[in-house]
Amino acid sequence: MALPELKQSMTEARLASLSLPEGGCLDAARRAAVSRVQTMGLPDRRDEYWKYTRPDTLTAVDAPNAAVFDSGEAPMFDTFDRIHIVFVDGIFDAEASDDLSLEGVNIERLAEIQGKDIHWAKDIYGVLEARGQTPVERPLAALNTAFATDGVVIHVTGKPSKPINLVYRHETESSDAILHHVIKVDSGAEATILENGPAASRFNKAMEIDIADNGTLHLVRAQGRDHERRAATHLFARLGAESVFKSFTLTVNGVLTRNEAVVEFLGDDAVAHVAGACVGDGDFHHDDTVFVTHDAVNCESRQVFKKVLRNGATGVFQGKILVKEGAQKTDGYQISQSLLLDDDSQFLAKPELEIYADDVACSHGSTSGAIDEDGLFYLRSRGVPESEATDLMTLAFLAEAVEEIEDDEIAASINDRLYGWLARRR
């Protein structure tokens, strides 16, 4: 079926503005991804999963300018002992990065491996993204697979002694970054990956994660804090038997953020938790779109998303749990909630369940409301100023999502930073 003329011309213009890397082990995956983009077309508001979020600034040929924001704060996670890998406006910065050697893990740059004829990443790069195009098309992810020239390729073979921290710095007002990361976790291996920073004026990032039987991966992201940035991120995770994947994303500031997560259970007795918290103020649009497919027995999934919105900010949640035939004893939980601190903000939610097995425990829920006046009165009656009481109740509201972080020290650092941000807005 031919694309509508406007969508086709928009797609052709964007593709023509980019250069396709050629040759090497990733060449076939890139060309297949271009074909997917040409067939699907880049998204517009008429697409079902984009009706709440305008994608035009994400698909335009030129990235809108975004002023570089200097918060004066130390970067997130700087107090932790970790390997930090720095990208400036989407380009690897070797001088600012640590040595990539660490026991239990092999770290390479995508730019270094893409010219090789043979590499293990060939079996993952673009493969999970392509699988994630059904039943919902994700053309921005395919665009990323086709044109990303930098990122990291991480093979976790053991249990590294410290986290791997991907740091994204934004230093140019017109930067347009495309990064693609590939992560492979071997059987019995376990690692933690931290991500933080605004990355660029416009950021398109994809991460493909393949976790083998009994493997474990923890992912904690802190997006922001540039006020004018725009970002579309895509996470594709494939889980083997008895594996564990836990992801948490914190978002503060930004004109537009669209975070997509696609999780697929292929092995029995696996666990996947995908959580997020955002704090939005004013010209802020934040969209979490999640699709979890259960195609194995006795697996557990949790989706926990909390949004705090004020001064006309908009939050979106689109989450689906698909339980395929034969995926018995599935435990699927999904909750999306918003705290609206004024009458001008809005929360748009589309929770979904699709179940083809009869021995399951699946639930979903979505709520939106104002701050609890009784709780606020209780704190104020004990001498807590209204602004501080509001911040404390905001933190309590976000707690269920933050508690999905496995590491207590990392969770505490997230809470401390959140409290500091809220206090400065009083």
Salt bridges, closest charged atoms under 4 A:
GLU22 OE2 - ARG31 NH2 3.94
ASP27 OD2 - ARG31 NE 3.09
ASP44 OD2 - ARG46 NH2 3.21
ASP47 OD1 - LYS7 NZ 2.94
GLU48 OE2 - LYS51 NZ 3.64
GLU48 OE2 - LYS350 NZ 2.58
ASP56 OD2 - ARG54 NH2 2.88
GLU73 OE2 - ARG225 NH2 3.11
GLU73 OE1 - ARG417 NH1 3.61
GLU73 OE2 - ARG424 NH2 2.30
ASP78 OD1 - ARG82 NH2 2.77
ASP81 OD1 - LYS162 NZ 3.62
ASP98 OD2 - HIS84 ND1 2.92
GLU108 OE1 - LYS116 NZ 3.53
GLU108 OE2 - HIS119 NE2 2.82
GLU129 OE1 - ARG36 NH2 2.55
ASP150 OD2 - ARG109 NH2 2.97
ASP176 OD2 - ARG14 NH2 3.43
ASP176 OD2 - ARG202 NH2 2.71
ASP186 OD1 - HIS155 NE2 2.85
GLU190 OE2 - HIS218 NE2 3.43
GLU195 OE2 - LYS205 NZ 2.79
GLU208 OE1 - HIS180 NE2 2.66
ASP210 OD1 - ARG238 NE 3.03
ASP226 OD2 - HIS170 ND1 2.46
GLU260 OE1 - ARG138 NH1 2.70
GLU260 OE2 - ARG258 NE 3.01
GLU264 OE2 - ARG131 NH2 2.60
ASP281 OD2 - ARG310 NE 3.38
ASP281 OD2 - ARG425 NH1 2.85
ASP287 OD2 - ARG258 NH1 2.74
ASP288 OD2 - HIS286 ND1 3.53
ASP288 OD2 - LYS307 NZ 2.63
GLU300 OE2 - HIS273 NE2 2.62
GLU354 OE1 - LYS320 NZ 2.52
ASP359 OD2 - LYS329 NZ 3.15
GLU386 OE1 - ARG380 NH1 3.61
ASP391 OD2 - ARG426 NE 2.53
GLU400 OE2 - ARG302 NH2 3.90
GLU400 OE1 - LYS306 NZ 3.51
GLU404 OE1 - HIS273 ND1 2.70
GLU404 OE2 - ARG302 NE 2.96
GLU406 OE1 - LYS246 NZ 2.79
